[in-house]
Amino acid sequence: MTASKPQSSPPPVKTEVTRVVCEQLAPRIGDLTYNKELALTAVRRALADRADIVVLPELVTSGYVFATSEEAWSTAITLADPFFADLSAMLAGTRGVVVLGFCQDAGDTLYNSAAVVDASGVRAVYRKTHLWDRETLFFTPGDRTPPVVDTAHGRIGVLICYDLEFAEMPRRLALAGADLIAVPTNWPLVDQPAGQYPAEIIQAQAAARANGVFIACADRGGVERGQHWTQGTAVINQYGRLTATATDAEQRTTADLFLNLSRDKAISPHNDLLGDRRPDIYAQETPLL
């Protein structure tokens, strides 16, 4: 009798507490040197606070409200820029992971990108798929699906700002096994009814609840060329509930999470958020009656 080949066991689900810190920073438009140091200082501060995962805002190394294409190009960096090596070196000897937005020089093209960095270097880069408003004047939209990066703390998916408002994006990351979706963002401040959360935060809560994943949004602060920001930095649990938000006094959020809980998609004894999906129905043409 031939012995059957032993089946490999799946990797164990990490069950320890993960500290997620989102830093709500105010970069200076066009000041690459200042912004790099701002980002490194924020990561250093978060690591001193025992952060495992640090999320920084969208385009944190460049600023956002560009006046011209030339100004955007002047702040663009490649993955070979010493900034990423410095960041990785800062993480040496730790299990820390940083997700941050940057203006990416891709040769003859600019992208609004986000990098996932740990002690080994840049693990992944995501190029924003859905460009907002004047971003279309400077950036090319990404044409690849967002990544899910397997880290020491769980699986981290990445979106950037406006991407989160397209339900297909967080759903795709959830289907790919993301435990946490990190979202560098610059949410422009708009009028909203008194006493209500900004619509962007509500959107993030809905995405977390619909997909049973944790979501960490790092918004930005300050005022840039007259543009105020929502300052909506928040960490949201897998039930869609706010776990931590930034305040005027503390421009950061800190949340201790059991990210492994996102692996359980059961919401009742008879329901599963992903198992109850009906792709066979979704693929059908909707009749107009």
N, C-alpha and C positions, 0 to 999 in steps of 0.2 A: 504494500500500500504506500502510495506516495504521500508524504506529509504535505498538508496544505500550507501555502505561504502565509506567514503571520501578517495580520493587518496592522498597518501603522496607526498609532493613536494620534488623535488630533492634539494640537498644542493646548496646554492647560489655559483656562480662562483666568486672567489676572484678577484677583479679588481684593487687592489692597486699595487704600484710599489714594486718589490722585488729586494733587492740588493744581488747579487751573487758575492762572492769573492773566487777566486782560488789562493791558496798560493803555489808558486813554491819553494819547500824546498830542502835542501841538507842534508839528514840524514847521519849518520856515520854507516858504516857496522858493525853490531854486538854490537853497543853501545846502549843498550835498554834504560838505564837511560837518556842519552843525547837526544835520539830521542823522548821519551815521552815528555820531557820538551820542545823540539823544537816544537812539535805538539801543545801542550797546549799554548805556547807563541804565536804561529801563530793564533790560534783561538781567544785568548785574544785580539790580535792586530786587527783582523778582526771585532770582536764585537765592539771594540772602534771606528771603522770606520762605524758603523751602519749596519754591514752585517746581512742579514737574513739567508742566506745559505752559508756555508763555505765548500769548497772542497779541500782536501789535497791529496798528491800523493799516488800512489800505494806503499804498504809496507813501509809506512813512519816511522813506529815504529822499523823497523829492518834493513833497507838497502836492497840491491837487489843482488849484485854480491857475493853470498855465495861461499866459497871455499869447504866446506864439509857439509854433513847433520847435523853433530854435531853443526856446527856454526849456521845453520838455526834454529835448535831446541833451541839453547841458547837464541834466541830472540823471540821465540814464546810465545804468551800469550793467555789465555782463556778469555771468556766474564766476568769471575769473577775477572779479574785483576783490581786493584784499579784505573788504568788509566781511565777506562770507567766511573767509579763513579766520578772521579775528573772532567772529561769532562762534564758529565751531571750536576754536581754541578755548574760548570762555566756558564752553560746555564740557571740556575734557574732564574726565574723572567723574562725571555725573550722568544720569539717565535723562537729563533735561532735553526737551524738544521746544523749538521756537518756530512759530508760524508768523510771517510778516509780509506786508505788501511792499513792492518796489517797482520802479520804472525800469523795464528790462530793454536793454539794447540787444537786439537780435540781428545785428548786421545792418540791414537796410530797412528794418521794421522796429517799431516800438510796441511793446505790450504792457498792459496793466497786469502785473503778475504777482503771485504770492509764492514764497519759498518755504519749504519745510526743512529745518536744519537741526542736526544733532551733532554729537561729538565726532561722528564719522564724516561730516560734511553736509552738503546739500543733498537731501534724500529725494526731493521731488520739487518740481516747479509747475504751477498751474497758471495758465493765461486766461484772464477774465473773458468769459464767453459773451455775456450780455453787457454791452457798454451803455452808460447812462449819459444822456444829454451831450455836453460838449466834449466828453471823452472821445466821441466819434471823430473829432477834429484832429486828434493826436495819435490815437491808438488803433491798431488792427485787432479785431476780435479773435480770441483763441478759437481753434477748430478741433480741440481734443477734449474728451470727457475729463472731468475732475478726478484727481487721484485719491486713493485711500492708502495711507502709509501705515504699515504695521510697526508699531513702536514698543518700547518697553512698558508703556502704560496702556496700550490698547491700540485700536485702529482709528486713525485720524483722517477724516475727509476734509477737503478744502473747497470753499467757495469764496467769492469776493462780492460783497455788497449787493448790487442789483440782481446777481445770480440767484439769490435766496428767494426772490419774489416769483420765480418760475418753479412751480411745484415739482416738475420733472427732475430738477437738479438735486434737492435733498433726498427725494425718493430714490434716485439712482444710487446715491451714496449709501443710503440705508440698505438697499438691495445688495450692494457690494460689501456689506458687513461693517460699515463705519459705526464706531461707538460714540464718537464725538465729531461734530462738524465745526471746524474752526473757520470763522468768517472775519477777515480783515475788512473794514468798511469805513467809508466817509459818508455819513448820512447828512445831507444838507437839511438845515432846519426849515420846516414849513409850518404854516398856521395849523393849529389843532385845537379841538374843544378843550376847555379847561377841565382838569381832573381826569383826563384820559391819558393812557399810555400812547406814545408815538406809534403810528401805524406800522413802522418798520419793526418795532419790538413785537407788536401783535402778530405780524407776519412770521417772525422767527419763532414765537411761541406755537403758532399753528403748525409750522413745519416740524418742530420737535415733537409735538403731540401726535401728529399724523403718522410719523415715522418711528416713534419710540426711540429717539436718539437725543443725546445731549448736544447743545449748541452753545458755542462761545463766540460772541460778537465783540470785537474791539473797534469801537468808534473813535473819532478824534475830537480834540478840544480846540480851544483858541478861536480866533477869527482870522480868516485869510482873504485879503482883498475884498473885504466887506461881507464875505460869506460866513454866516454863523452855522454851527453844526448842532445836530440833535443831541449829541453827547449821550448816546443811548447804549453805551457799553453795558453788556449784560451776559450772564451765564444762565442758561435755561435747562431744566432737567428733562428727563425723558418723558415726563407727563405733560410738558408744556408749561411748567410753573417756573416763575422767576426765582432763581436761587441767590443771585447777587447782582447788584447794579452799581454803577458809578454814582458818586455824589459830587456836589461842588467842593466839598472838603477833601474828598479822597477820589482822585481821578483814576481809579483803578478798581477792579473787582477781584476778589479772591474767593474761590469756592472749592471745598473739599468734596470730591465726588467718588462714588463707586461706579466707574464706567462700565464694569461688567454687567450692570443691571440692564444696559441697553440691549443685551443679547436675548433677553426674554421679551418677546413681542406679545405675550398673552395679556389681554385686557379684561377678560372674563373667563370663566371656566369653559366657555364655548367659542371664544373669539381670539383671533390672532391678527395683529395689524398687517402683517405681510402675507400670512397664510390665507387670509380672507379675500385677497385680491382676486379679480376676475379678468385677467388679460384677454381671455377669449371674448368677453363682452366689449372691453375697451377697444378692441381692434375692429369691431363692427362699425359700419357706416351709420351715422345717426340720421334717422328719417326726419324730414321736414314735413309736418302734417298740416 
